[in-house]
Amino acid sequence: MQSISSGGPGRNPDLFYSLTILSSGMDDPQPFCLGGRWKSSPDTSPVINPYTGKTFATVCLGSQSDLLAAAATAAGSFQETRTLPLYARKKILHTIAALIEERREELVSTLIHEGGKVRKVADGEVSRAIETIMISAEEAGQITGKILSLDRTPGGKGHTGYLTRVPLGPILAITPFNYPLNLACHKIGPAIAVGAPFLLKPATATPLSSLILARIILAAGYPKEAVSVVPAPGKVADSIISDERFGYLSFTGSPDVGWDIKNRAGRKKVGLELGGNAAVIICSDSDPDYAASRIVAGGFVNAGQNCVSVQRVLIESPVYAEIEEKILSGVRELKVGDPADPDTDVGPMISADAATIAEESIRSALLRGARLSAGGERSGALLPPTVLSDVDPTFEISCRELFAPIILLTSFETVDEAIRIVNSSTYGLQAGIFSDSLRTIRKAFNAIDVGSLLVNDIPTFRVDEMPYGGVKGSGIGREGPKYAIREMTVEKMLVMNER
């Protein structure tokens, strides 16, 4: 495969998109992709490095007319993409995965600079993006149908049905800042697998990795008109939500925005992944060292900016003090600071404003009687791993998604009490329970209202092939390539009269 790390005369421009801002800065705003063409605009937005607080790059923002134009090109290319043969779709996806691997360091550096992601997490996100694309290629070959005998009743004599799945139409995808590359792949990979054009609107805080991904997809050979990646402010993007040229809208983000989008989406099918305030139950019969180590791992990865980041930790009272100390011991070993340092465990939040909001939540909880056991004081966008102990589950900090490196410790007396606390949330994405009792595990699984319950592990666990999504305020639909493909397609039947 030809290298795409450097350019030269006569080379395919889609293969060359070296972000020289990584080393020397870039004065020119980065264009966006509209129907396979790269377009600049006078309306721009800075991309701020959360750790330094300095502008890392500038991107062009799309207008309402740009988004409408992207919808038109997507609709116009649907006939071409929907008739792409399976071998072509699989080849394109395999090439995308290979090109992501080839540009790994560029993508890792971009994720560090645009989102403040620590290097080990950024590298892991690139690996997961590759896996997501490869799984999408595998699942493309599993879009199968079946033959139905229709003669169960006399009226069906001589008729046979051929049932298959077909794409609903072009895909409108909206992604957040926290995992800008892999979450884009979770929407685009399945879209290519089914043969659908797409318009991706990435978060304006972290658009660069998505723009690189657009270059990669074009270089891999997907029809140009089917590829649009357009950063745009939310108010501008509102104009495209109700556009009936899209068959499916996939949104990952905040609940208020997500449910509003669903209400305005019109007749198109909608998938929403809206986050949560993940709870973990630690029973006295579990392994305390293992449980504590997993809590530390799940509470502070990506500075807690994860829809399933461990937030509420419910500990059975006989082992509360022991588990608390083991968690604090693990927290003390975490290195906080420069995300570019390979040894850093916890980097900055997405912005100083986000860290300030988190810090204010901590202060409010302390005023109501919680106890600060670790962290708590920010420096710019850096908020160190924070542990609040003796947190009443009715406190406001327990009832909403924090999206910050904060965990809340609460004791309970019985498993039934712990289950009631977990279910008191308006969210229902994932939860975890640590116990060696099969009876306890069965009770928790039957009673806790979530999309997934993790046994002897944290709710932060996710591998990209699993069905991922929640209930209640956490959204509707499921991601994971196999399940996203199901969301993006509809059953269609051919009936043959054999007369």
Secondary structure by P-SEA (a helix, b strand, c coil): cccccccccccccccccccccccccccccbbbbcccbbbbccbbbbbcccccccccbbbbbbcaaaaaaaaaaaaaaaaaaaaccaaaaaaaaaaaaaaaaaaaaaaaaaaaacccccaaaaaaaaaaaaaaaaaaaaacccbbbbbbbcccccccccbbbbbbcccccbbbbbbccccaaaaaaaaaaaaaaacccccccccccccaaaaaaaaaaaaaccccccbbbbbbcccccccccccccccbbbbbccaaaaaaaaaaccccbbbbbcccbbbbbbcccccaaaaaaaaaaaaccccccccccccbbbbcccaaaaaaaaaaaaaaaccccccccccccccccccaaaaaaaaaaaaaaaaaccccccccccccccccbbbbcccccccccccccccccbbbbbbbccaaaaaaaaaccccccbbbbbcccaaaaaaaaaccccccccccccccccccccccccccccccccccaaaaaaaabbbbbbbbccc
